[in-house]
Amino acid sequence: MGFAACEKHVVEYDTTNLSDVAEFQLHYFVPVDAKASNHIYKIEINNDVYVNNNAALLTTYNAVPKGSVGRFYTAKIGENQIKLYKDKKLELVYDQTCSLKKGKQNVFVYDFNKPPMVFDNGHPYVTNVSENTDSVCWVKFYNFLYEKEGVPTDLKLQYQYQYTLDYKTKEKSQWADVGKPVAFGEATGWQVVQLKKEVYNSSGKCRVDFRIKVVDASGNPGEELQVMNSKGKFITYSDYWNEYIGRRYHHVLSGMRAAKPVSAVRQFTAL
């Protein structure tokens, strides 16, 4: 009985060795009105188009790549040129360079006339093991607050949080700091935020309230941050998010404190 020889076929795929490239997420935080004419319709990195579906790919106060948590673009290690084109007319509004290194980074475009700010993403992340109903998530707070057009805030800000201790009595925890105070263009790094999930037999969601205090002349958190609302009145900043055990969140304060577009904290899930 004879046997036919099998021919070996090797299937090869184009791959990129991540040890030889920089990885980054691009955040668009120029304080402009949130409307379609300010959306970025084309991104070029070193003259290569990264995404262009002839649709608004990068909206104001948002980030790319999108699609799922934990995605990054790749680029060369060293100097990289970033060009952004807004509106369907593809008007070139941004042409700056920044230096990227090996590993994951977050690149923030905050002024059309200045190079972006680059933050280390802090990856690989530490894992957390939940115990009983109590556990944690991680938050990194960024200060990109403007006072008015073209004027970055000179305030140093302390981000703080509290969570619910008992869902029957609605008892809240004491306010706790999210890292140290940060000036404009600074971030806290990943900070532990305590959680107690609302439902025992669940994936672990918890409402977390946030506030911002202004650091006084003595270097201590003083008065709570006052911001202008959409009606032109100044109010005390406050907000809340539903956070999940084990997740990591970017919290980015942006917009204008005393003008429009009004300020807000935008949240992005890192993991």
Secondary structure, 3 states (H helix, E strand, C coil): CCCCCCCCCCCCCCCCCHHHEEEEEEEECCCCCCCHHHCEEEEEECCEEEECCCCCCECCCEEECCCCCCCCEEEECEEEEEEEEECCCCEEEEEEEEEECCEEEEEEECCCCCCCEEEECCCCCCCCCCECCEEEEEEEEEECCEEECCEECCCCEEEEEEEEEECCCCEECCCEECCCCECCCCECCCEEEEEECCCCCCCCEEEEEEEEEEECCCCCEEEECEEECCCCCEEECCEEEEEECCCEEEEEEECECCCCCECEEEEEECC
